Amino acid sequence: MLSVLLLNEVQKHQNKITELNAKIEKLELENSELKSNYKETKAEIEQLKSLYNSSDKK
């Protein structure tokens, strides 16, 4: 009987670990997308700065 209870507890924890791992994977993907968006935005800002500076000199 005790072994059944222990197995149930182990299964609950394994399920929780699986759930948390899925959340981690989702967050890592979101983080990667955010980093990519940041790099793109930063490049756009640099382009705009360059355009502004070149038009300012005219």
mmCIF file as Biopython writes it, N, C-alpha, C and O atoms, coordinates in Angstrom:
data_model
#
loop_
_atom_site.group_PDB
_atom_site.id
_atom_site.type_symbol
_atom_site.label_atom_id
_atom_site.label_alt_id
_atom_site.label_comp_id
_atom_site.label_asym_id
_atom_site.label_entity_id
_atom_site.label_seq_id
_atom_site.pdbx_PDB_ins_code
_atom_site.Cartn_x
_atom_site.Cartn_y
_atom_site.Cartn_z
_atom_site.occupancy
_atom_site.B_iso_or_equiv
_atom_site.auth_seq_id
_atom_site.auth_asym_id
_atom_site.pdbx_PDB_model_num
ATOM 1   N N  . MET A ? 1  ? 0.830  -1.195 0.000   1.0 0.0 1  A 1 
ATOM 2   C CA . MET A ? 1  ? 0.000  0.000  0.000   1.0 0.0 1  A 1 
ATOM 3   C C  . MET A ? 1  ? 0.876  1.262  0.000   1.0 0.0 1  A 1 
ATOM 4   O O  . MET A ? 1  ? 0.618  2.204  -0.750  1.0 0.0 1  A 1 
ATOM 5   N N  . LEU A ? 2  ? 1.889  1.269  0.829   1.0 0.0 2  A 1 
ATOM 6   C CA . LEU A ? 2  ? 2.784  2.416  0.904   1.0 0.0 2  A 1 
ATOM 7   C C  . LEU A ? 2  ? 3.493  2.648  -0.430  1.0 0.0 2  A 1 
ATOM 8   O O  . LEU A ? 2  ? 3.693  3.783  -0.861  1.0 0.0 2  A 1 
ATOM 9   N N  . SER A ? 3  ? 3.867  1.537  -1.071  1.0 0.0 3  A 1 
ATOM 10  C CA . SER A ? 3  ? 4.566  1.675  -2.348  1.0 0.0 3  A 1 
ATOM 11  C C  . SER A ? 3  ? 3.655  2.302  -3.411  1.0 0.0 3  A 1 
ATOM 12  O O  . SER A ? 3  ? 4.126  3.047  -4.271  1.0 0.0 3  A 1 
ATOM 13  N N  . VAL A ? 4  ? 2.373  2.006  -3.352  1.0 0.0 4  A 1 
ATOM 14  C CA . VAL A ? 4  ? 1.416  2.600  -4.291  1.0 0.0 4  A 1 
ATOM 15  C C  . VAL A ? 4  ? 1.319  4.119  -4.049  1.0 0.0 4  A 1 
ATOM 16  O O  . VAL A ? 4  ? 1.288  4.912  -4.990  1.0 0.0 4  A 1 
ATOM 17  N N  . LEU A ? 5  ? 1.273  4.492  -2.777  1.0 0.0 5  A 1 
ATOM 18  C CA . LEU A ? 5  ? 1.224  5.920  -2.442  1.0 0.0 5  A 1 
ATOM 19  C C  . LEU A ? 5  ? 2.496  6.631  -2.900  1.0 0.0 5  A 1 
ATOM 20  O O  . LEU A ? 5  ? 2.448  7.742  -3.426  1.0 0.0 5  A 1 
ATOM 21  N N  . LEU A ? 6  ? 3.628  5.973  -2.690  1.0 0.0 6  A 1 
ATOM 22  C CA . LEU A ? 6  ? 4.898  6.568  -3.122  1.0 0.0 6  A 1 
ATOM 23  C C  . LEU A ? 6  ? 4.961  6.688  -4.641  1.0 0.0 6  A 1 
ATOM 24  O O  . LEU A ? 6  ? 5.431  7.697  -5.167  1.0 0.0 6  A 1 
ATOM 25  N N  . LEU A ? 7  ? 4.496  5.677  -5.333  1.0 0.0 7  A 1 
ATOM 26  C CA . LEU A ? 7  ? 4.476  5.727  -6.800  1.0 0.0 7  A 1 
ATOM 27  C C  . LEU A ? 7  ? 3.569  6.856  -7.298  1.0 0.0 7  A 1 
ATOM 28  O O  . LEU A ? 7  ? 3.888  7.529  -8.279  1.0 0.0 7  A 1 
ATOM 29  N N  . ASN A ? 8  ? 2.447  7.055  -6.621  1.0 0.0 8  A 1 
ATOM 30  C CA . ASN A ? 8  ? 1.543  8.146  -6.991  1.0 0.0 8  A 1 
ATOM 31  C C  . ASN A ? 8  ? 2.220  9.497  -6.794  1.0 0.0 8  A 1 
ATOM 32  O O  . ASN A ? 8  ? 2.097  10.391 -7.631  1.0 0.0 8  A 1 
ATOM 33  N N  . GLU A ? 9  ? 2.932  9.637  -5.684  1.0 0.0 9  A 1 
ATOM 34  C CA . GLU A ? 9  ? 3.643  10.890 -5.420  1.0 0.0 9  A 1 
ATOM 35  C C  . GLU A ? 9  ? 4.738  11.121 -6.458  1.0 0.0 9  A 1 
ATOM 36  O O  . GLU A ? 9  ? 4.908  12.233 -6.958  1.0 0.0 9  A 1 
ATOM 37  N N  . VAL A ? 10 ? 5.471  10.068 -6.772  1.0 0.0 10 A 1 
ATOM 38  C CA . VAL A ? 10 ? 6.522  10.180 -7.785  1.0 0.0 10 A 1 
ATOM 39  C C  . VAL A ? 10 ? 5.905  10.601 -9.114  1.0 0.0 10 A 1 
ATOM 40  O O  . VAL A ? 10 ? 6.446  11.469 -9.798  1.0 0.0 10 A 1 
ATOM 41  N N  . GLN A ? 11 ? 4.789  10.002 -9.484  1.0 0.0 11 A 1 
ATOM 42  C CA . GLN A ? 11 ? 4.124  10.336 -10.744 1.0 0.0 11 A 1 
ATOM 43  C C  . GLN A ? 11 ? 3.668  11.794 -10.754 1.0 0.0 11 A 1 
ATOM 44  O O  . GLN A ? 11 ? 3.795  12.475 -11.772 1.0 0.0 11 A 1 
ATOM 45  N N  . LYS A ? 12 ? 3.140  12.275 -9.633  1.0 0.0 12 A 1 
ATOM 46  C CA . LYS A ? 12 ? 2.722  13.686 -9.539  1.0 0.0 12 A 1 
ATOM 47  C C  . LYS A ? 12 ? 3.915  14.608 -9.787  1.0 0.0 12 A 1 
ATOM 48  O O  . LYS A ? 12 ? 3.819  15.594 -10.517 1.0 0.0 12 A 1 
ATOM 49  N N  . HIS A ? 13 ? 5.041  14.261 -9.163  1.0 0.0 13 A 1 
ATOM 50  C CA . HIS A ? 13 ? 6.233  15.098 -9.324  1.0 0.0 13 A 1 
ATOM 51  C C  . HIS A ? 13 ? 6.776  15.020 -10.747 1.0 0.0 13 A 1 
ATOM 52  O O  . HIS A ? 13 ? 7.235  16.021 -11.297 1.0 0.0 13 A 1 
ATOM 53  N N  . GLN A ? 14 ? 6.722  13.847 -11.332 1.0 0.0 14 A 1 
ATOM 54  C CA . GLN A ? 14 ? 7.179  13.712 -12.723 1.0 0.0 14 A 1 
ATOM 55  C C  . GLN A ? 14 ? 6.290  14.531 -13.661 1.0 0.0 14 A 1 
ATOM 56  O O  . GLN A ? 14 ? 6.777  15.155 -14.603 1.0 0.0 14 A 1 
ATOM 57  N N  . ASN A ? 15 ? 4.997  14.521 -13.396 1.0 0.0 15 A 1 
ATOM 58  C CA . ASN A ? 15 ? 4.080  15.322 -14.207 1.0 0.0 15 A 1 
ATOM 59  C C  . ASN A ? 15 ? 4.375  16.808 -14.062 1.0 0.0 15 A 1 
ATOM 60  O O  . ASN A ? 15 ? 4.351  17.556 -15.039 1.0 0.0 15 A 1 
ATOM 61  N N  . LYS A ? 16 ? 4.654  17.226 -12.831 1.0 0.0 16 A 1 
ATOM 62  C CA . LYS A ? 16 ? 4.974  18.633 -12.582 1.0 0.0 16 A 1 
ATOM 63  C C  . LYS A ? 16 ? 6.267  19.018 -13.282 1.0 0.0 16 A 1 
ATOM 64  O O  . LYS A ? 16 ? 6.364  20.105 -13.851 1.0 0.0 16 A 1 
ATOM 65  N N  . ILE A ? 17 ? 7.254  18.144 -13.245 1.0 0.0 17 A 1 
ATOM 66  C CA . ILE A ? 17 ? 8.533  18.394 -13.924 1.0 0.0 17 A 1 
ATOM 67  C C  . ILE A ? 17 ? 8.303  18.529 -15.429 1.0 0.0 17 A 1 
ATOM 68  O O  . ILE A ? 17 ? 8.845  19.435 -16.064 1.0 0.0 17 A 1 
ATOM 69  N N  . THR A ? 18 ? 7.511  17.642 -15.991 1.0 0.0 18 A 1 
ATOM 70  C CA . THR A ? 18 ? 7.201  17.699 -17.420 1.0 0.0 18 A 1 
ATOM 71  C C  . THR A ? 18 ? 6.513  19.015 -17.766 1.0 0.0 18 A 1 
ATOM 72  O O  . THR A ? 18 ? 6.834  19.647 -18.772 1.0 0.0 18 A 1 
ATOM 73  N N  . GLU A ? 19 ? 5.573  19.416 -16.932 1.0 0.0 19 A 1 
ATOM 74  C CA . GLU A ? 19 ? 4.850  20.683 -17.134 1.0 0.0 19 A 1 
ATOM 75  C C  . GLU A ? 19 ? 5.814  21.878 -17.065 1.0 0.0 19 A 1 
ATOM 76  O O  . GLU A ? 19 ? 5.750  22.781 -17.900 1.0 0.0 19 A 1 
ATOM 77  N N  . LEU A ? 20 ? 6.692  21.874 -16.079 1.0 0.0 20 A 1 
ATOM 78  C CA . LEU A ? 20 ? 7.651  22.968 -15.928 1.0 0.0 20 A 1 
ATOM 79  C C  . LEU A ? 20 ? 8.652  22.997 -17.086 1.0 0.0 20 A 1 
ATOM 80  O O  . LEU A ? 20 ? 9.029  24.073 -17.550 1.0 0.0 20 A 1 
ATOM 81  N N  . ASN A ? 21 ? 9.078  21.837 -17.548 1.0 0.0 21 A 1 
ATOM 82  C CA . ASN A ? 21 ? 9.989  21.784 -18.695 1.0 0.0 21 A 1 
ATOM 83  C C  . ASN A ? 21 ? 9.338  22.364 -19.946 1.0 0.0 21 A 1 
ATOM 84  O O  . ASN A ? 21 ? 9.994  23.048 -20.732 1.0 0.0 21 A 1 
ATOM 85  N N  . ALA A ? 22 ? 8.054  22.091 -20.130 1.0 0.0 22 A 1 
ATOM 86  C CA . ALA A ? 22 ? 7.324  22.652 -21.277 1.0 0.0 22 A 1 
ATOM 87  C C  . ALA A ? 22 ? 7.249  24.175 -21.160 1.0 0.0 22 A 1 
ATOM 88  O O  . ALA A ? 22 ? 7.395  24.886 -22.154 1.0 0.0 22 A 1 
ATOM 89  N N  . LYS A ? 23 ? 7.023  24.668 -19.950 1.0 0.0 23 A 1 
ATOM 90  C CA . LYS A ? 23 ? 6.985  26.123 -19.732 1.0 0.0 23 A 1 
ATOM 91  C C  . LYS A ? 23 ? 8.353  26.743 -20.016 1.0 0.0 23 A 1 
ATOM 92  O O  . LYS A ? 23 ? 8.442  27.817 -20.611 1.0 0.0 23 A 1 
ATOM 93  N N  . ILE A ? 24 ? 9.406  26.069 -19.593 1.0 0.0 24 A 1 
ATOM 94  C CA . ILE A ? 24 ? 10.765 26.555 -19.836 1.0 0.0 24 A 1 
ATOM 95  C C  . ILE A ? 24 ? 11.030 26.641 -21.339 1.0 0.0 24 A 1 
ATOM 96  O O  . ILE A ? 24 ? 11.559 27.642 -21.823 1.0 0.0 24 A 1 
ATOM 97  N N  . GLU A ? 25 ? 10.665 25.598 -22.069 1.0 0.0 25 A 1 
ATOM 98  C CA . GLU A ? 25 ? 10.868 25.602 -23.518 1.0 0.0 25 A 1 
ATOM 99  C C  . GLU A ? 25 ? 10.116 26.758 -24.171 1.0 0.0 25 A 1 
ATOM 100 O O  . GLU A ? 25 ? 10.642 27.426 -25.062 1.0 0.0 25 A 1 
ATOM 101 N N  . LYS A ? 26 ? 8.884  26.989 -23.722 1.0 0.0 26 A 1 
ATOM 102 C CA . LYS A ? 26 ? 8.078  28.087 -24.273 1.0 0.0 26 A 1 
ATOM 103 C C  . LYS A ? 26 ? 8.746  29.431 -23.977 1.0 0.0 26 A 1 
ATOM 104 O O  . LYS A ? 26 ? 8.828  30.289 -24.856 1.0 0.0 26 A 1 
ATOM 105 N N  . LEU A ? 27 ? 9.219  29.615 -22.753 1.0 0.0 27 A 1 
ATOM 106 C CA . LEU A ? 27 ? 9.873  30.868 -22.371 1.0 0.0 27 A 1 
ATOM 107 C C  . LEU A ? 27 ? 11.186 31.067 -23.131 1.0 0.0 27 A 1 
ATOM 108 O O  . LEU A ? 27 ? 11.523 32.191 -23.503 1.0 0.0 27 A 1 
ATOM 109 N N  . GLU A ? 28 ? 11.919 29.991 -23.358 1.0 0.0 28 A 1 
ATOM 110 C CA . GLU A ? 28 ? 13.165 30.100 -24.112 1.0 0.0 28 A 1 
ATOM 111 C C  . GLU A ? 28 ? 12.885 30.523 -25.551 1.0 0.0 28 A 1 
ATOM 112 O O  . GLU A ? 28 ? 13.633 31.313 -26.125 1.0 0.0 28 A 1 
ATOM 113 N N  . LEU A ? 29 ? 11.818 30.002 -26.127 1.0 0.0 29 A 1 
ATOM 114 C CA . LEU A ? 29 ? 11.432 30.392 -27.484 1.0 0.0 29 A 1 
ATOM 115 C C  . LEU A ? 29 ? 11.023 31.864 -27.516 1.0 0.0 29 A 1 
ATOM 116 O O  . LEU A ? 29 ? 11.439 32.607 -28.404 1.0 0.0 29 A 1 
ATOM 117 N N  . GLU A ? 30 ? 10.212 32.282 -26.550 1.0 0.0 30 A 1 
ATOM 118 C CA . GLU A ? 30 ? 9.800  33.685 -26.465 1.0 0.0 30 A 1 
ATOM 119 C C  . GLU A ? 30 ? 11.017 34.585 -26.286 1.0 0.0 30 A 1 
ATOM 120 O O  . GLU A ? 30 ? 11.105 35.646 -26.903 1.0 0.0 30 A 1 
ATOM 121 N N  . ASN A ? 31 ? 11.949 34.164 -25.447 1.0 0.0 31 A 1 
ATOM 122 C CA . ASN A ? 31 ? 13.167 34.940 -25.210 1.0 0.0 31 A 1 
ATOM 123 C C  . ASN A ? 31 ? 13.970 35.085 -26.499 1.0 0.0 31 A 1 
ATOM 124 O O  . ASN A ? 31 ? 14.482 36.164 -26.799 1.0 0.0 31 A 1 
ATOM 125 N N  . SER A ? 32 ? 14.075 34.016 -27.244 1.0 0.0 32 A 1 
ATOM 126 C CA . SER A ? 32 ? 14.798 34.050 -28.509 1.0 0.0 32 A 1 
ATOM 127 C C  . SER A ? 32 ? 14.137 35.017 -29.488 1.0 0.0 32 A 1 
ATOM 128 O O  . SER A ? 32 ? 14.817 35.785 -30.168 1.0 0.0 32 A 1 
ATOM 129 N N  . GLU A ? 33 ? 12.808 34.973 -29.553 1.0 0.0 33 A 1 
ATOM 130 C CA . GLU A ? 33 ? 12.079 35.883 -30.431 1.0 0.0 33 A 1 
ATOM 131 C C  . GLU A ? 33 ? 12.275 37.336 -30.000 1.0 0.0 33 A 1 
ATOM 132 O O  . GLU A ? 33 ? 12.460 38.220 -30.837 1.0 0.0 33 A 1 
ATOM 133 N N  . LEU A ? 34 ? 12.233 37.572 -28.698 1.0 0.0 34 A 1 
ATOM 134 C CA . LEU A ? 34 ? 12.433 38.934 -28.187 1.0 0.0 34 A 1 
ATOM 135 C C  . LEU A ? 34 ? 13.835 39.444 -28.491 1.0 0.0 34 A 1 
ATOM 136 O O  . LEU A ? 34 ? 14.010 40.609 -28.847 1.0 0.0 34 A 1 
ATOM 137 N N  . LYS A ? 35 ? 14.828 38.580 -28.353 1.0 0.0 35 A 1 
ATOM 138 C CA . LYS A ? 35 ? 16.204 38.979 -28.671 1.0 0.0 35 A 1 
ATOM 139 C C  . LYS A ? 35 ? 16.322 39.335 -30.150 1.0 0.0 35 A 1 
ATOM 140 O O  . LYS A ? 35 ? 16.979 40.312 -30.513 1.0 0.0 35 A 1 
ATOM 141 N N  . SER A ? 36 ? 15.686 38.540 -30.992 1.0 0.0 36 A 1 
ATOM 142 C CA . SER A ? 36 ? 15.709 38.806 -32.432 1.0 0.0 36 A 1 
ATOM 143 C C  . SER A ? 36 ? 15.034 40.140 -32.745 1.0 0.0 36 A 1 
ATOM 144 O O  . SER A ? 36 ? 15.552 40.941 -33.524 1.0 0.0 36 A 1 
ATOM 145 N N  . ASN A ? 37 ? 13.877 40.368 -32.132 1.0 0.0 37 A 1 
ATOM 146 C CA . ASN A ? 37 ? 13.167 41.635 -32.334 1.0 0.0 37 A 1 
ATOM 147 C C  . ASN A ? 37 ? 14.002 42.811 -31.844 1.0 0.0 37 A 1 
ATOM 148 O O  . ASN A ? 37 ? 14.036 43.863 -32.482 1.0 0.0 37 A 1 
ATOM 149 N N  . TYR A ? 38 ? 14.669 42.634 -30.723 1.0 0.0 38 A 1 
ATOM 150 C CA . TYR A ? 38 ? 15.528 43.685 -30.174 1.0 0.0 38 A 1 
ATOM 151 C C  . TYR A ? 38 ? 16.643 44.033 -31.156 1.0 0.0 38 A 1 
ATOM 152 O O  . TYR A ? 38 ? 16.920 45.207 -31.403 1.0 0.0 38 A 1 
ATOM 153 N N  . LYS A ? 39 ? 17.282 43.001 -31.714 1.0 0.0 39 A 1 
ATOM 154 C CA . LYS A ? 39 ? 18.376 43.247 -32.655 1.0 0.0 39 A 1 
ATOM 155 C C  . LYS A ? 39 ? 17.872 43.977 -33.892 1.0 0.0 39 A 1 
ATOM 156 O O  . LYS A ? 39 ? 18.525 44.897 -34.383 1.0 0.0 39 A 1 
ATOM 157 N N  . GLU A ? 40 ? 16.700 43.563 -34.402 1.0 0.0 40 A 1 
ATOM 158 C CA . GLU A ? 40 ? 16.124 44.221 -35.567 1.0 0.0 40 A 1 
ATOM 159 C C  . GLU A ? 40 ? 15.792 45.680 -35.261 1.0 0.0 40 A 1 
ATOM 160 O O  . GLU A ? 40 ? 16.086 46.571 -36.058 1.0 0.0 40 A 1 
ATOM 161 N N  . THR A ? 41 ? 15.184 45.915 -34.115 1.0 0.0 41 A 1 
ATOM 162 C CA . THR A ? 41 ? 14.817 47.274 -33.726 1.0 0.0 41 A 1 
ATOM 163 C C  . THR A ? 41 ? 16.054 48.141 -33.541 1.0 0.0 41 A 1 
ATOM 164 O O  . THR A ? 41 ? 16.078 49.297 -33.961 1.0 0.0 41 A 1 
ATOM 165 N N  . LYS A ? 42 ? 17.071 47.586 -32.917 1.0 0.0 42 A 1 
ATOM 166 C CA . LYS A ? 42 ? 18.315 48.318 -32.706 1.0 0.0 42 A 1 
ATOM 167 C C  . LYS A ? 42 ? 18.941 48.702 -34.045 1.0 0.0 42 A 1 
ATOM 168 O O  . LYS A ? 42 ? 19.436 49.817 -34.204 1.0 0.0 42 A 1 
ATOM 169 N N  . ALA A ? 43 ? 18.919 47.778 -35.008 1.0 0.0 43 A 1 
ATOM 170 C CA . ALA A ? 43 ? 19.466 48.062 -36.336 1.0 0.0 43 A 1 
ATOM 171 C C  . ALA A ? 43 ? 18.651 49.158 -37.027 1.0 0.0 43 A 1 
ATOM 172 O O  . ALA A ? 43 ? 19.218 50.032 -37.683 1.0 0.0 43 A 1 
ATOM 173 N N  . GLU A ? 44 ? 17.336 49.112 -36.883 1.0 0.0 44 A 1 
ATOM 174 C CA . GLU A ? 44 ? 16.480 50.145 -37.474 1.0 0.0 44 A 1 
ATOM 175 C C  . GLU A ? 44 ? 16.777 51.511 -36.849 1.0 0.0 44 A 1 
ATOM 176 O O  . GLU A ? 44 ? 16.832 52.520 -37.553 1.0 0.0 44 A 1 
ATOM 177 N N  . ILE A ? 45 ? 16.966 51.540 -35.543 1.0 0.0 45 A 1 
ATOM 178 C CA . ILE A ? 45 ? 17.287 52.797 -34.851 1.0 0.0 45 A 1 
ATOM 179 C C  . ILE A ? 45 ? 18.614 53.356 -35.362 1.0 0.0 45 A 1 
ATOM 180 O O  . ILE A ? 45 ? 18.741 54.558 -35.595 1.0 0.0 45 A 1 
ATOM 181 N N  . GLU A ? 46 ? 19.588 52.484 -35.532 1.0 0.0 46 A 1 
ATOM 182 C CA . GLU A ? 46 ? 20.888 52.934 -36.037 1.0 0.0 46 A 1 
ATOM 183 C C  . GLU A ? 46 ? 20.742 53.494 -37.443 1.0 0.0 46 A 1 
ATOM 184 O O  . GLU A ? 46 ? 21.373 54.498 -37.773 1.0 0.0 46 A 1 
ATOM 185 N N  . GLN A ? 47 ? 19.921 52.863 -38.276 1.0 0.0 47 A 1 
ATOM 186 C CA . GLN A ? 47 ? 19.677 53.373 -39.629 1.0 0.0 47 A 1 
ATOM 187 C C  . GLN A ? 47 ? 19.028 54.751 -39.569 1.0 0.0 47 A 1 
ATOM 188 O O  . GLN A ? 47 ? 19.422 55.664 -40.295 1.0 0.0 47 A 1 
ATOM 189 N N  . LEU A ? 48 ? 18.038 54.894 -38.707 1.0 0.0 48 A 1 
ATOM 190 C CA . LEU A ? 48 ? 17.352 56.174 -38.581 1.0 0.0 48 A 1 
ATOM 191 C C  . LEU A ? 48 ? 18.293 57.262 -38.061 1.0 0.0 48 A 1 
ATOM 192 O O  . LEU A ? 48 ? 18.252 58.401 -38.525 1.0 0.0 48 A 1 
ATOM 193 N N  . LYS A ? 49 ? 19.129 56.907 -37.109 1.0 0.0 49 A 1 
ATOM 194 C CA . LYS A ? 49 ? 20.111 57.871 -36.609 1.0 0.0 49 A 1 
ATOM 195 C C  . LYS A ? 49 ? 21.031 58.320 -37.732 1.0 0.0 49 A 1 
ATOM 196 O O  . LYS A ? 49 ? 21.331 59.505 -37.874 1.0 0.0 49 A 1 
ATOM 197 N N  . SER A ? 50 ? 21.471 57.360 -38.521 1.0 0.0 50 A 1 
ATOM 198 C CA . SER A ? 50 ? 22.366 57.658 -39.628 1.0 0.0 50 A 1 
ATOM 199 C C  . SER A ? 50 ? 21.684 58.577 -40.640 1.0 0.0 50 A 1 
ATOM 200 O O  . SER A ? 50 ? 22.283 59.545 -41.108 1.0 0.0 50 A 1 
ATOM 201 N N  . LEU A ? 51 ? 20.439 58.272 -40.973 1.0 0.0 51 A 1 
ATOM 202 C CA . LEU A ? 51 ? 19.682 59.114 -41.895 1.0 0.0 51 A 1 
ATOM 203 C C  . LEU A ? 51 ? 19.494 60.509 -41.330 1.0 0.0 51 A 1 
ATOM 204 O O  . LEU A ? 51 ? 19.658 61.500 -42.043 1.0 0.0 51 A 1 
ATOM 205 N N  . TYR A ? 52 ? 19.154 60.591 -40.065 1.0 0.0 52 A 1 
ATOM 206 C CA . TYR A ? 52 ? 18.947 61.878 -39.410 1.0 0.0 52 A 1 
ATOM 207 C C  . TYR A ? 52 ? 20.234 62.694 -39.422 1.0 0.0 52 A 1 
ATOM 208 O O  . TYR A ? 52 ? 20.226 63.883 -39.743 1.0 0.0 52 A 1 
ATOM 209 N N  . ASN A ? 53 ? 21.328 62.047 -39.071 1.0 0.0 53 A 1 
ATOM 210 C CA . ASN A ? 53 ? 22.615 62.746 -39.035 1.0 0.0 53 A 1 
ATOM 211 C C  . ASN A ? 53 ? 23.057 63.204 -40.419 1.0 0.0 53 A 1 
ATOM 212 O O  . ASN A ? 53 ? 23.623 64.287 -40.563 1.0 0.0 53 A 1 
ATOM 213 N N  . SER A ? 54 ? 22.801 62.383 -41.439 1.0 0.0 54 A 1 
ATOM 214 C CA . SER A ? 54 ? 23.215 62.776 -42.788 1.0 0.0 54 A 1 
ATOM 215 C C  . SER A ? 54 ? 22.320 63.892 -43.326 1.0 0.0 54 A 1 
ATOM 216 O O  . SER A ? 54 ? 22.794 64.765 -44.052 1.0 0.0 54 A 1 
ATOM 217 N N  . SER A ? 55 ? 21.032 63.872 -42.976 1.0 0.0 55 A 1 
ATOM 218 C CA . SER A ? 55 ? 20.140 64.943 -43.437 1.0 0.0 55 A 1 
ATOM 219 C C  . SER A ? 55 ? 20.381 66.225 -42.652 1.0 0.0 55 A 1 
ATOM 220 O O  . SER A ? 55 ? 20.133 67.322 -43.152 1.0 0.0 55 A 1 
ATOM 221 N N  . ASP A ? 56 ? 20.857 66.086 -41.441 1.0 0.0 56 A 1 
ATOM 222 C CA . ASP A ? 56 ? 21.133 67.238 -40.587 1.0 0.0 56 A 1 
ATOM 223 C C  . ASP A ? 56 ? 22.344 68.018 -41.108 1.0 0.0 56 A 1 
ATOM 224 O O  . ASP A ? 56 ? 22.449 69.228 -40.904 1.0 0.0 56 A 1 
ATOM 225 N N  . LYS A ? 57 ? 23.240 67.321 -41.771 1.0 0.0 57 A 1 
ATOM 226 C CA . LYS A ? 57 ? 24.459 67.953 -42.272 1.0 0.0 57 A 1 
ATOM 227 C C  . LYS A ? 57 ? 24.231 68.683 -43.591 1.0 0.0 57 A 1 
ATOM 228 O O  . LYS A ? 57 ? 25.057 69.493 -44.012 1.0 0.0 57 A 1 
ATOM 229 N N  . LYS A ? 58 ? 23.117 68.394 -44.233 1.0 0.0 58 A 1 
ATOM 230 C CA . LYS A ? 58 ? 22.844 69.022 -45.544 1.0 0.0 58 A 1 
ATOM 231 C C  . LYS A ? 58 ? 22.394 70.445 -45.422 1.0 0.0 58 A 1 
ATOM 232 O O  . LYS A ? 58 ? 22.129 71.098 -46.431 1.0 0.0 58 A 1 
#
